Amino acid sequence: MAFRIEKEEYINKTFRLKKELVDQMEAICNEKNISLNKLVVQCIEYALENLEE
């Protein structure tokens, strides 16, 4: 079996968020030593997986 590098596809989007929300998220990122992008992706994935139908 050959070594394969799989590439994920990404797109850029711009969102407007309340300053208080961004401040809170940045504090979490600093505490957990993760990027803001990673936190946003994890929050969105969690919300979508737990969405009430």
CHARMM internal coordinates of N, CA and C (Angstrom, degrees):
IC EDIT
DIST 1 N 1 CA 1.4561
DIST 1 CA 1 C 1.5355
ANGL 1 N 1 CA 1 C 109.17
DIST 1 C 2 N 1.2999
ANGL 1 CA 1 C 2 N 116.99
DIHE 1 N 1 CA 1 C 2 N 127.20
DIST 2 N 2 CA 1.4608
ANGL 1 C 2 N 2 CA 122.18
DIHE 1 CA 1 C 2 N 2 CA -177.40
DIST 2 CA 2 C 1.5304
ANGL 2 N 2 CA 2 C 110.73
DIHE 1 C 2 N 2 CA 2 C -82.52
DIST 2 C 3 N 1.3231
ANGL 2 CA 2 C 3 N 114.62
DIHE 2 N 2 CA 2 C 3 N 151.92
DIST 3 N 3 CA 1.4624
ANGL 2 C 3 N 3 CA 121.19
DIHE 2 CA 2 C 3 N 3 CA 175.91
DIST 3 CA 3 C 1.5190
ANGL 3 N 3 CA 3 C 109.34
DIHE 2 C 3 N 3 CA 3 C -71.97
DIST 3 C 4 N 1.3295
ANGL 3 CA 3 C 4 N 116.59
DIHE 3 N 3 CA 3 C 4 N 129.37
DIST 4 N 4 CA 1.4662
ANGL 3 C 4 N 4 CA 121.10
DIHE 3 CA 3 C 4 N 4 CA 179.55
DIST 4 CA 4 C 1.5189
ANGL 4 N 4 CA 4 C 110.16
DIHE 3 C 4 N 4 CA 4 C -122.74
DIST 4 C 5 N 1.2875
ANGL 4 CA 4 C 5 N 115.01
DIHE 4 N 4 CA 4 C 5 N 138.30
DIST 5 N 5 CA 1.4605
ANGL 4 C 5 N 5 CA 120.59
DIHE 4 CA 4 C 5 N 5 CA 173.52
DIST 5 CA 5 C 1.5176
ANGL 5 N 5 CA 5 C 106.89
DIHE 4 C 5 N 5 CA 5 C -103.76
DIST 5 C 6 N 1.3255
ANGL 5 CA 5 C 6 N 114.61
DIHE 5 N 5 CA 5 C 6 N 113.53
DIST 6 N 6 CA 1.4601
ANGL 5 C 6 N 6 CA 118.94
DIHE 5 CA 5 C 6 N 6 CA 179.88
DIST 6 CA 6 C 1.5207
ANGL 6 N 6 CA 6 C 108.93
DIHE 5 C 6 N 6 CA 6 C -94.93
DIST 6 C 7 N 1.2966
ANGL 6 CA 6 C 7 N 114.92
DIHE 6 N 6 CA 6 C 7 N 133.93
DIST 7 N 7 CA 1.4566
ANGL 6 C 7 N 7 CA 120.50
DIHE 6 CA 6 C 7 N 7 CA -177.15
DIST 7 CA 7 C 1.5202
ANGL 7 N 7 CA 7 C 109.88
DIHE 6 C 7 N 7 CA 7 C -106.76
DIST 7 C 8 N 1.3380
ANGL 7 CA 7 C 8 N 115.46
DIHE 7 N 7 CA 7 C 8 N 127.73
DIST 8 N 8 CA 1.4527
ANGL 7 C 8 N 8 CA 119.93
DIHE 7 CA 7 C 8 N 8 CA 175.08
DIST 8 CA 8 C 1.5205
ANGL 8 N 8 CA 8 C 108.70
DIHE 7 C 8 N 8 CA 8 C -85.17
DIST 8 C 9 N 1.2939
ANGL 8 CA 8 C 9 N 115.98
DIHE 8 N 8 CA 8 C 9 N 148.18
DIST 9 N 9 CA 1.4632
ANGL 8 C 9 N 9 CA 120.46
DIHE 8 CA 8 C 9 N 9 CA 178.90
DIST 9 CA 9 C 1.5264
ANGL 9 N 9 CA 9 C 109.26
DIHE 8 C 9 N 9 CA 9 C -94.42
DIST 9 C 10 N 1.3048
ANGL 9 CA 9 C 10 N 116.11
DIHE 9 N 9 CA 9 C 10 N 133.59
DIST 10 N 10 CA 1.4526
ANGL 9 C 10 N 10 CA 122.45
DIHE 9 CA 9 C 10 N 10 CA 179.34
DIST 10 CA 10 C 1.5278
ANGL 10 N 10 CA 10 C 109.34
DIHE 9 C 10 N 10 CA 10 C -125.55
DIST 10 C 11 N 1.3199
ANGL 10 CA 10 C 11 N 115.62
DIHE 10 N 10 CA 10 C 11 N 151.46
DIST 11 N 11 CA 1.4611
ANGL 10 C 11 N 11 CA 121.12
DIHE 10 CA 10 C 11 N 11 CA 172.01
DIST 11 CA 11 C 1.5201
ANGL 11 N 11 CA 11 C 108.02
DIHE 10 C 11 N 11 CA 11 C -131.94
DIST 11 C 12 N 1.2981
ANGL 11 CA 11 C 12 N 116.72
DIHE 11 N 11 CA 11 C 12 N 154.70
DIST 12 N 12 CA 1.4600
ANGL 11 C 12 N 12 CA 122.10
DIHE 11 CA 11 C 12 N 12 CA 177.14
DIST 12 CA 12 C 1.5175
ANGL 12 N 12 CA 12 C 109.64
DIHE 11 C 12 N 12 CA 12 C -98.86
DIST 12 C 13 N 1.3162
ANGL 12 CA 12 C 13 N 115.66
DIHE 12 N 12 CA 12 C 13 N 135.64
DIST 13 N 13 CA 1.4611
ANGL 12 C 13 N 13 CA 122.65
DIHE 12 CA 12 C 13 N 13 CA 175.82
DIST 13 CA 13 C 1.5198
ANGL 13 N 13 CA 13 C 107.73
DIHE 12 C 13 N 13 CA 13 C -135.90
DIST 13 C 14 N 1.3047
ANGL 13 CA 13 C 14 N 116.47
DIHE 13 N 13 CA 13 C 14 N 153.47
DIST 14 N 14 CA 1.4539
ANGL 13 C 14 N 14 CA 121.84
DIHE 13 CA 13 C 14 N 14 CA 177.41
DIST 14 CA 14 C 1.5182
ANGL 14 N 14 CA 14 C 108.94
DIHE 13 C 14 N 14 CA 14 C -115.24
DIST 14 C 15 N 1.3337
ANGL 14 CA 14 C 15 N 115.91
DIHE 14 N 14 CA 14 C 15 N 131.82
DIST 15 N 15 CA 1.4618
ANGL 14 C 15 N 15 CA 121.55
DIHE 14 CA 14 C 15 N 15 CA 178.63
DIST 15 CA 15 C 1.5171
ANGL 15 N 15 CA 15 C 108.96
DIHE 14 C 15 N 15 CA 15 C -127.24
DIST 15 C 16 N 1.3138
ANGL 15 CA 15 C 16 N 116.25
DIHE 15 N 15 CA 15 C 16 N 148.89
DIST 16 N 16 CA 1.4610
ANGL 15 C 16 N 16 CA 121.19
DIHE 15 CA 15 C 16 N 16 CA 173.99
DIST 16 CA 16 C 1.5189
ANGL 16 N 16 CA 16 C 107.65
DIHE 15 C 16 N 16 CA 16 C -100.82
DIST 16 C 17 N 1.3174
ANGL 16 CA 16 C 17 N 115.06
DIHE 16 N 16 CA 16 C 17 N 125.84
DIST 17 N 17 CA 1.4566
ANGL 16 C 17 N 17 CA 121.02
DIHE 16 CA 16 C 17 N 17 CA -178.96
DIST 17 CA 17 C 1.5243
ANGL 17 N 17 CA 17 C 109.27
DIHE 16 C 17 N 17 CA 17 C -125.93
DIST 17 C 18 N 1.3223
ANGL 17 CA 17 C 18 N 115.77
DIHE 17 N 17 CA 17 C 18 N 150.47
DIST 18 N 18 CA 1.4609
ANGL 17 C 18 N 18 CA 120.22
DIHE 17 CA 17 C 18 N 18 CA 177.01
DIST 18 CA 18 C 1.5225
ANGL 18 N 18 CA 18 C 109.30
DIHE 17 C 18 N 18 CA 18 C -64.16
DIST 18 C 19 N 1.3217
ANGL 18 CA 18 C 19 N 116.14
DIHE 18 N 18 CA 18 C 19 N 142.13
DIST 19 N 19 CA 1.4530
ANGL 18 C 19 N 19 CA 121.74
DIHE 18 CA 18 C 19 N 19 CA -178.87
DIST 19 CA 19 C 1.5203
ANGL 19 N 19 CA 19 C 111.34
DIHE 18 C 19 N 19 CA 19 C -56.48
DIST 19 C 20 N 1.3268
ANGL 19 CA 19 C 20 N 116.68
DIHE 19 N 19 CA 19 C 20 N -41.59
DIST 20 N 20 CA 1.4649
ANGL 19 C 20 N 20 CA 120.82
DIHE 19 CA 19 C 20 N 20 CA -179.28
DIST 20 CA 20 C 1.5254
ANGL 20 N 20 CA 20 C 111.22
DIHE 19 C 20 N 20 CA 20 C -60.66
DIST 20 C 21 N 1.3315
ANGL 20 CA 20 C 21 N 116.96
DIHE 20 N 20 CA 20 C 21 N -38.65
DIST 21 N 21 CA 1.4543
ANGL 20 C 21 N 21 CA 121.48
DIHE 20 CA 20 C 21 N 21 CA 179.29
DIST 21 CA 21 C 1.5270
ANGL 21 N 21 CA 21 C 110.48
DIHE 20 C 21 N 21 CA 21 C -66.62
DIST 21 C 22 N 1.3145
ANGL 21 CA 21 C 22 N 116.82
DIHE 21 N 21 CA 21 C 22 N -44.88
DIST 22 N 22 CA 1.4652
ANGL 21 C 22 N 22 CA 121.27
DIHE 21 CA 21 C 22 N 22 CA 179.15
DIST 22 CA 22 C 1.5267
ANGL 22 N 22 CA 22 C 110.34
DIHE 21 C 22 N 22 CA 22 C -63.90
DIST 22 C 23 N 1.3232
ANGL 22 CA 22 C 23 N 116.85
DIHE 22 N 22 CA 22 C 23 N -42.18
DIST 23 N 23 CA 1.4693
ANGL 22 C 23 N 23 CA 120.29
DIHE 22 CA 22 C 23 N 23 CA 178.31
DIST 23 CA 23 C 1.5303
ANGL 23 N 23 CA 23 C 110.56
DIHE 22 C 23 N 23 CA 23 C -59.52
DIST 23 C 24 N 1.3188
ANGL 23 CA 23 C 24 N 116.39
DIHE 23 N 23 CA 23 C 24 N -44.25
DIST 24 N 24 CA 1.4630
ANGL 23 C 24 N 24 CA 121.51
DIHE 23 CA 23 C 24 N 24 CA 179.79
DIST 24 CA 24 C 1.5334
ANGL 24 N 24 CA 24 C 110.54
DIHE 23 C 24 N 24 CA 24 C -64.09
DIST 24 C 25 N 1.3226
ANGL 24 CA 24 C 25 N 116.26
DIHE 24 N 24 CA 24 C 25 N -43.18
DIST 25 N 25 CA 1.4592
ANGL 24 C 25 N 25 CA 120.42
DIHE 24 CA 24 C 25 N 25 CA -179.88
DIST 25 CA 25 C 1.5312
ANGL 25 N 25 CA 25 C 111.19
DIHE 24 C 25 N 25 CA 25 C -66.45
DIST 25 C 26 N 1.3274
ANGL 25 CA 25 C 26 N 117.55
DIHE 25 N 25 CA 25 C 26 N -40.61
DIST 26 N 26 CA 1.4610
ANGL 25 C 26 N 26 CA 120.60
DIHE 25 CA 25 C 26 N 26 CA 179.18
DIST 26 CA 26 C 1.5228
ANGL 26 N 26 CA 26 C 111.14
DIHE 25 C 26 N 26 CA 26 C -65.05
DIST 26 C 27 N 1.3246
ANGL 26 CA 26 C 27 N 117.73
DIHE 26 N 26 CA 26 C 27 N -35.16
DIST 27 N 27 CA 1.4668
ANGL 26 C 27 N 27 CA 120.95
DIHE 26 CA 26 C 27 N 27 CA 176.70
DIST 27 CA 27 C 1.5260
ANGL 27 N 27 CA 27 C 110.11
DIHE 26 C 27 N 27 CA 27 C -63.65
DIST 27 C 28 N 1.3198
ANGL 27 CA 27 C 28 N 116.86
DIHE 27 N 27 CA 27 C 28 N -41.78
DIST 28 N 28 CA 1.4670
ANGL 27 C 28 N 28 CA 121.31
DIHE 27 CA 27 C 28 N 28 CA 177.53
DIST 28 CA 28 C 1.5271
ANGL 28 N 28 CA 28 C 109.82
DIHE 27 C 28 N 28 CA 28 C -63.06
DIST 28 C 29 N 1.3333
ANGL 28 CA 28 C 29 N 116.27
DIHE 28 N 28 CA 28 C 29 N -44.00
DIST 29 N 29 CA 1.4705
ANGL 28 C 29 N 29 CA 120.59
DIHE 28 CA 28 C 29 N 29 CA 179.79
DIST 29 CA 29 C 1.5168
ANGL 29 N 29 CA 29 C 111.51
DIHE 28 C 29 N 29 CA 29 C -60.34
DIST 29 C 30 N 1.3139
ANGL 29 CA 29 C 30 N 116.84
DIHE 29 N 29 CA 29 C 30 N -42.70
DIST 30 N 30 CA 1.4677
ANGL 29 C 30 N 30 CA 120.60
DIHE 29 CA 29 C 30 N 30 CA 178.79
DIST 30 CA 30 C 1.5246
ANGL 30 N 30 CA 30 C 110.80
DIHE 29 C 30 N 30 CA 30 C -64.70
DIST 30 C 31 N 1.3195
ANGL 30 CA 30 C 31 N 116.36
DIHE 30 N 30 CA 30 C 31 N -40.65
DIST 31 N 31 CA 1.4608
ANGL 30 C 31 N 31 CA 121.25
DIHE 30 CA 30 C 31 N 31 CA -179.67
DIST 31 CA 31 C 1.5273
ANGL 31 N 31 CA 31 C 111.76
DIHE 30 C 31 N 31 CA 31 C -67.32
DIST 31 C 32 N 1.3351
ANGL 31 CA 31 C 32 N 116.55
DIHE 31 N 31 CA 31 C 32 N -39.94
DIST 32 N 32 CA 1.4669
ANGL 31 C 32 N 32 CA 121.79
DIHE 31 CA 31 C 32 N 32 CA -176.17
DIST 32 CA 32 C 1.5276
ANGL 32 N 32 CA 32 C 112.88
DIHE 31 C 32 N 32 CA 32 C -94.21
DIST 32 C 33 N 1.3353
ANGL 32 CA 32 C 33 N 116.44
DIHE 32 N 32 CA 32 C 33 N -5.13
DIST 33 N 33 CA 1.4703
ANGL 32 C 33 N 33 CA 122.34
DIHE 32 CA 32 C 33 N 33 CA -179.69
DIST 33 CA 33 C 1.5337
ANGL 33 N 33 CA 33 C 111.75
DIHE 32 C 33 N 33 CA 33 C 57.23
DIST 33 C 34 N 1.3339
ANGL 33 CA 33 C 34 N 115.62
DIHE 33 N 33 CA 33 C 34 N 50.23
DIST 34 N 34 CA 1.4630
ANGL 33 C 34 N 34 CA 121.86
DIHE 33 CA 33 C 34 N 34 CA 175.99
DIST 34 CA 34 C 1.5241
ANGL 34 N 34 CA 34 C 108.53
DIHE 33 C 34 N 34 CA 34 C -128.97
DIST 34 C 35 N 1.3169
ANGL 34 CA 34 C 35 N 116.20
DIHE 34 N 34 CA 34 C 35 N 164.61
DIST 35 N 35 CA 1.4656
ANGL 34 C 35 N 35 CA 119.89
DIHE 34 CA 34 C 35 N 35 CA 179.49
DIST 35 CA 35 C 1.5298
ANGL 35 N 35 CA 35 C 110.07
DIHE 34 C 35 N 35 CA 35 C -79.20
DIST 35 C 36 N 1.3122
ANGL 35 CA 35 C 36 N 114.73
DIHE 35 N 35 CA 35 C 36 N 156.58
DIST 36 N 36 CA 1.4559
ANGL 35 C 36 N 36 CA 119.94
DIHE 35 CA 35 C 36 N 36 CA 176.29
DIST 36 CA 36 C 1.5238
ANGL 36 N 36 CA 36 C 110.17
DIHE 35 C 36 N 36 CA 36 C -62.08
DIST 36 C 37 N 1.3189
ANGL 36 CA 36 C 37 N 116.98
DIHE 36 N 36 CA 36 C 37 N -38.90
DIST 37 N 37 CA 1.4576
ANGL 36 C 37 N 37 CA 121.18
DIHE 36 CA 36 C 37 N 37 CA 179.05
DIST 37 CA 37 C 1.5312
ANGL 37 N 37 CA 37 C 110.75
DIHE 36 C 37 N 37 CA 37 C -59.66
DIST 37 C 38 N 1.3256
ANGL 37 CA 37 C 38 N 116.41
DIHE 37 N 37 CA 37 C 38 N -45.36
DIST 38 N 38 CA 1.4682
ANGL 37 C 38 N 38 CA 120.58
DIHE 37 CA 37 C 38 N 38 CA -179.60
DIST 38 CA 38 C 1.5278
ANGL 38 N 38 CA 38 C 110.75
DIHE 37 C 38 N 38 CA 38 C -62.08
DIST 38 C 39 N 1.3171
ANGL 38 CA 38 C 39 N 117.46
DIHE 38 N 38 CA 38 C 39 N -42.16
DIST 39 N 39 CA 1.4618
ANGL 38 C 39 N 39 CA 120.93
DIHE 38 CA 38 C 39 N 39 CA 178.38
DIST 39 CA 39 C 1.5215
ANGL 39 N 39 CA 39 C 110.99
DIHE 38 C 39 N 39 CA 39 C -63.32
DIST 39 C 40 N 1.3230
ANGL 39 CA 39 C 40 N 117.47
DIHE 39 N 39 CA 39 C 40 N -44.79
DIST 40 N 40 CA 1.4634
ANGL 39 C 40 N 40 CA 120.97
DIHE 39 CA 39 C 40 N 40 CA 179.95
DIST 40 CA 40 C 1.5278
ANGL 40 N 40 CA 40 C 110.27
DIHE 39 C 40 N 40 CA 40 C -60.94
DIST 40 C 41 N 1.3256
ANGL 40 CA 40 C 41 N 117.36
DIHE 40 N 40 CA 40 C 41 N -45.57
DIST 41 N 41 CA 1.4674
ANGL 40 C 41 N 41 CA 120.82
DIHE 40 CA 40 C 41 N 41 CA 179.66
DIST 41 CA 41 C 1.5216
ANGL 41 N 41 CA 41 C 110.44
DIHE 40 C 41 N 41 CA 41 C -61.12
DIST 41 C 42 N 1.3297
ANGL 41 CA 41 C 42 N 117.52
DIHE 41 N 41 CA 41 C 42 N -45.01
DIST 42 N 42 CA 1.4645
ANGL 41 C 42 N 42 CA 120.44
DIHE 41 CA 41 C 42 N 42 CA -179.76
DIST 42 CA 42 C 1.5246
ANGL 42 N 42 CA 42 C 111.43
DIHE 41 C 42 N 42 CA 42 C -63.82
DIST 42 C 43 N 1.3274
ANGL 42 CA 42 C 43 N 117.55
DIHE 42 N 42 CA 42 C 43 N -40.00
DIST 43 N 43 CA 1.4660
ANGL 42 C 43 N 43 CA 121.18
DIHE 42 CA 42 C 43 N 43 CA 178.87
DIST 43 CA 43 C 1.5296
ANGL 43 N 43 CA 43 C 111.26
DIHE 42 C 43 N 43 CA 43 C -64.35
DIST 43 C 44 N 1.3145
ANGL 43 CA 43 C 44 N 116.41
DIHE 43 N 43 CA 43 C 44 N -43.17
DIST 44 N 44 CA 1.4714
ANGL 43 C 44 N 44 CA 120.45
DIHE 43 CA 43 C 44 N 44 CA 179.91
DIST 44 CA 44 C 1.5196
ANGL 44 N 44 CA 44 C 110.29
DIHE 43 C 44 N 44 CA 44 C -66.34
DIST 44 C 45 N 1.3364
ANGL 44 CA 44 C 45 N 117.82
DIHE 44 N 44 CA 44 C 45 N -44.73
DIST 45 N 45 CA 1.4639
ANGL 44 C 45 N 45 CA 120.56
DIHE 44 CA 44 C 45 N 45 CA 178.88
DIST 45 CA 45 C 1.5286
ANGL 45 N 45 CA 45 C 110.76
DIHE 44 C 45 N 45 CA 45 C -60.11
DIST 45 C 46 N 1.3223
ANGL 45 CA 45 C 46 N 116.77
DIHE 45 N 45 CA 45 C 46 N -43.89
DIST 46 N 46 CA 1.4645
ANGL 45 C 46 N 46 CA 120.88
DIHE 45 CA 45 C 46 N 46 CA 179.58
DIST 46 CA 46 C 1.5286
ANGL 46 N 46 CA 46 C 110.36
DIHE 45 C 46 N 46 CA 46 C -62.32
DIST 46 C 47 N 1.3173
ANGL 46 CA 46 C 47 N 116.53
DIHE 46 N 46 CA 46 C 47 N -45.78
DIST 47 N 47 CA 1.4641
ANGL 46 C 47 N 47 CA 120.82
DIHE 46 CA 46 C 47 N 47 CA -178.29
DIST 47 CA 47 C 1.5276
ANGL 47 N 47 CA 47 C 110.62
DIHE 46 C 47 N 47 CA 47 C -62.32
DIST 47 C 48 N 1.3251
ANGL 47 CA 47 C 48 N 117.80
DIHE 47 N 47 CA 47 C 48 N -42.17
DIST 48 N 48 CA 1.4565
ANGL 47 C 48 N 48 CA 120.94
DIHE 47 CA 47 C 48 N 48 CA -179.69
DIST 48 CA 48 C 1.5308
ANGL 48 N 48 CA 48 C 112.40
DIHE 47 C 48 N 48 CA 48 C -68.22
DIST 48 C 49 N 1.3412
ANGL 48 CA 48 C 49 N 116.31
DIHE 48 N 48 CA 48 C 49 N -37.52
DIST 49 N 49 CA 1.4542
ANGL 48 C 49 N 49 CA 120.30
DIHE 48 CA 48 C 49 N 49 CA 179.40
DIST 49 CA 49 C 1.5255
ANGL 49 N 49 CA 49 C 112.15
DIHE 48 C 49 N 49 CA 49 C -70.25
DIST 49 C 50 N 1.3272
ANGL 49 CA 49 C 50 N 116.88
DIHE 49 N 49 CA 49 C 50 N -24.13
DIST 50 N 50 CA 1.4710
ANGL 49 C 50 N 50 CA 121.84
DIHE 49 CA 49 C 50 N 50 CA -175.71
DIST 50 CA 50 C 1.5314
ANGL 50 N 50 CA 50 C 112.21
DIHE 49 C 50 N 50 CA 50 C -113.84
DIST 50 C 51 N 1.2960
ANGL 50 CA 50 C 51 N 116.16
DIHE 50 N 50 CA 50 C 51 N 22.07
DIST 51 N 51 CA 1.4559
ANGL 50 C 51 N 51 CA 121.84
DIHE 50 CA 50 C 51 N 51 CA -179.21
DIST 51 CA 51 C 1.5280
ANGL 51 N 51 CA 51 C 110.09
DIHE 50 C 51 N 51 CA 51 C -71.73
DIST 51 C 52 N 1.3191
ANGL 51 CA 51 C 52 N 115.34
DIHE 51 N 51 CA 51 C 52 N 129.57
DIST 52 N 52 CA 1.4705
ANGL 51 C 52 N 52 CA 119.20
DIHE 51 CA 51 C 52 N 52 CA 176.48
DIST 52 CA 52 C 1.5179
ANGL 52 N 52 CA 52 C 109.33
DIHE 51 C 52 N 52 CA 52 C -72.44
DIST 52 C 53 N 1.3059
ANGL 52 CA 52 C 53 N 115.35
DIHE 52 N 52 CA 52 C 53 N 137.87
DIST 53 N 53 CA 1.4591
ANGL 52 C 53 N 53 CA 119.34
DIHE 52 CA 52 C 53 N 53 CA -179.44
DIST 53 CA 53 C 1.4944
ANGL 53 N 53 CA 53 C 112.57
DIHE 52 C 53 N 53 CA 53 C -97.31
END
COOR INIT
IC SEED 1 N 1 CA 1 C
IC BUILD
